[in-house]
Amino acid sequence: MINVVLCDDHAVLRRGIRDTLIEATDIKVTGEAGGYAELREVLRTAPCDVLLLDLNMPGRGGLEVLATLRETHSTIKVLVVSMYPEDQYALRCLKAGAQGYANKASDPAELINAVRVVMQGRKYLTAEVAQMLAESLAQPVLESPHATLSERELQTLIKIASGRRLADIAEELMLSPKTVSVYRSRVLEKLKLSNNAELTVYAIRNQLV
C-alpha cells in the first residue's frame, strides 16, 4: 500500500485529488494539509511514502518546503502537483529534490501513474519535461531573464500579470504588502522593466500566464 499525504491550500482541489487516488486499490490517502505548518503536524502522525505538494501556498512556498523536507523527511518522495506551466517550474522542482512534477490539469489516471512511478524510486517526467531535459543536454540553452528570479519573485510576476493587486497577492501568500512590493521591485529590476503593464507583456510573451 502506498501511503499518500496531500498538501494544497485549496480544500476543493484536495478533495478532487483524493477522490482520484482512492480509485486505486494500492493507494491510501493518510493525511491532508493546507500549508507547511499544518503539514508538519500531519507528518508527525500520518504514515507517508509519497507527498503530493502544491507550489502556490500561503506562507512558505513549495520550493522552500521541498528544501526543508530534504533535511527533515528525506525518505518521503515528493510529487509536485501544480497549475504552473511545466516549462517554468518542473526543472526547478526536480533540482530542489522533487521526484516528479504533474500539472493539475493532467488526466486522473496519469496522476495515479505518477504516484506509482515515484514510489518505485524513479523520476516522473511528462513527455514535455523529458523533451526539455533532452534539449538542455543536447545543446546549450540561453537562460531566460526570469530564470534568475526566486520562487517568490516568479510567483509575484505571474500573479501581477494575471491581474492581481499587491494587496491580494500579499493576502494569498500571507505576506505583508510591503514585502510583496519589494518582490515586485526586484522583478522589475532583474527583468529591466518599468511597470506592471510591461510585466504583463513580458509574462504573456514568455508564456508564464
C-alpha positions in Angstrom: 0.0 0.0 0.0 1.3 3.5 -0.9 0.6 6.0 1.9 0.0 9.4 0.4 -0.3 12.8 2.1 -1.9 15.8 0.2 -0.6 19.4 0.8 -2.7 22.1 -1.0 -4.3 25.2 0.4 -7.5 24.7 -1.7 -9.8 22.2 0.0 -11.8 21.6 -3.1 -8.7 20.7 -5.1 -7.5 18.4 -2.4 -10.9 16.6 -2.4 -10.7 16.2 -6.2 -7.2 14.7 -5.9 -8.3 12.5 -3.0 -11.3 11.2 -5.0 -9.0 10.4 -7.9 -6.4 8.5 -5.8 -8.9 6.4 -3.8 -9.9 4.7 -7.1 -6.6 2.9 -7.0 -6.6 -0.1 -4.7 -2.9 0.2 -3.9 -3.0 3.9 -2.7 -4.3 5.3 0.6 -4.6 8.9 1.5 -3.4 9.1 5.1 -3.5 12.9 5.7 -4.1 16.3 4.3 -2.7 19.8 5.0 -3.4 23.3 3.8 0.1 24.7 4.3 3.5 24.0 5.7 2.7 24.5 9.4 -0.2 22.0 9.1 1.9 19.6 7.1 4.5 19.4 9.8 1.8 18.3 12.3 0.3 15.8 9.8 3.7 14.2 9.2 4.2 13.6 12.9 1.4 11.0 13.0 0.4 10.1 9.4 2.5 7.5 7.5 3.7 9.0 4.3 5.5 7.4 1.4 4.6 10.0 -1.2 3.7 13.7 -0.6 1.7 15.5 -3.2 2.7 19.1 -2.9 1.3 22.2 -4.4 3.7 25.1 -5.1 1.4 28.1 -4.6 0.6 28.1 -0.9 0.4 30.7 1.8 3.4 31.2 4.0 6.3 29.0 2.8 6.2 28.3 -0.9 6.6 24.9 -2.4 10.3 25.1 -3.3 11.0 26.2 0.3 9.1 23.3 1.6 11.0 21.0 -0.7 14.3 22.2 0.6 13.2 21.7 4.2 11.8 18.2 3.6 15.1 17.1 2.2 16.5 17.7 5.6 13.7 16.6 7.9 11.9 13.9 5.9 14.5 12.6 3.4 12.7 9.3 2.9 9.5 10.9 1.7 9.1 11.1 -2.1 7.6 14.3 -3.3 5.4 14.7 -6.3 4.7 18.3 -7.1 1.2 18.9 -8.4 0.8 22.4 -9.6 -1.1 24.7 -12.0 2.1 26.4 -13.1 3.5 25.8 -16.6 5.9 22.8 -16.6 8.5 24.7 -18.6 8.8 27.3 -15.9 8.7 25.2 -12.7 9.3 21.5 -13.4 13.1 21.7 -13.7 13.3 23.9 -10.7 11.3 21.4 -8.6 13.4 18.5 -9.8 16.6 20.3 -8.9 15.1 21.2 -5.5 14.6 17.5 -4.7 11.2 16.6 -6.1 10.8 13.1 -7.7 8.3 14.4 -10.2 6.1 17.2 -11.5 2.5 16.9 -12.6 0.1 19.5 -13.8 -3.3 19.7 -12.0 -5.0 19.5 -15.4 -3.5 16.1 -16.0 -5.6 13.1 -16.7 -6.6 11.5 -13.4 -5.2 8.1 -14.5 -1.9 9.8 -15.1 -1.8 11.2 -11.6 -2.2 7.7 -10.2 0.6 6.5 -12.5 2.8 9.4 -11.3 2.4 8.3 -7.7 3.3 4.7 -8.5 6.4 5.8 -10.5 7.9 8.0 -7.8 7.1 5.3 -5.2 9.3 2.9 -7.2 12.2 5.4 -6.8 12.0 6.7 -10.3 11.5 10.2 -11.6 8.1 11.0 -13.0 8.5 13.1 -16.2 5.8 14.1 -18.6 6.7 14.0 -22.3 7.1 17.8 -22.3 9.6 17.8 -19.4 11.5 14.9 -20.8 11.8 16.8 -24.1 13.1 19.9 -22.2 15.7 17.8 -20.4 16.8 16.2 -23.7 17.1 19.6 -25.4 19.1 21.0 -22.5 21.6 18.1 -22.7 21.8 18.3 -26.5 22.7 21.9 -26.7 23.5 24.9 -24.5 20.3 26.8 -23.6 20.3 30.6 -23.2 18.6 31.2 -19.8 15.6 33.5 -19.9 15.8 36.6 -17.7 13.1 35.2 -15.4 15.1 32.1 -14.7 17.1 34.2 -12.3 14.0 35.1 -10.2 13.5 33.4 -6.9 10.3 31.4 -6.3 8.5 34.3 -4.6 9.6 36.8 -7.3 8.4 34.5 -10.0 5.1 34.0 -8.2 4.7 37.7 -7.8 5.4 38.2 -11.5 2.8 35.6 -12.5 0.2 37.0 -10.1 0.6 40.6 -11.2 0.4 39.5 -14.9 -2.8 37.7 -14.0 -4.3 40.9 -12.8 -3.9 40.6 -9.0 -3.4 43.7 -6.9 -0.5 43.8 -4.5 -2.9 43.6 -1.5 -4.5 40.5 -3.0 -1.1 38.9 -3.6 0.0 39.7 -0.1 -3.1 38.0 1.4 -2.8 34.9 -0.8 0.9 34.4 0.1 0.4 35.5 3.7 3.0 38.3 3.3 2.9 42.0 4.1 2.0 44.3 1.2 5.4 45.9 1.8 7.2 42.6 1.3 5.3 41.9 -2.0 6.2 45.4 -3.1 9.8 44.6 -2.5 9.5 41.5 -4.6 7.8 43.5 -7.4 10.7 46.0 -7.4 13.2 43.2 -7.6 11.4 41.6 -10.5 11.3 44.9 -12.4 15.0 45.5 -11.8 16.1 41.9 -12.8 13.9 42.0 -15.9 14.8 45.6 -16.7 11.1 46.6 -16.9 9.4 49.7 -15.7 5.8 49.0 -14.6 3.1 46.4 -14.3 2.0 46.7 -17.9 5.5 45.8 -19.1 5.5 42.9 -16.6 2.2 41.6 -18.1 3.5 41.8 -21.6 6.7 40.0 -20.6 4.7 37.2 -18.9 2.5 36.8 -21.9 5.4 36.7 -24.4 7.2 34.1 -22.3 4.0 32.0 -21.8 4.1 32.5 -18.0 0.3 33.2 -17.9 
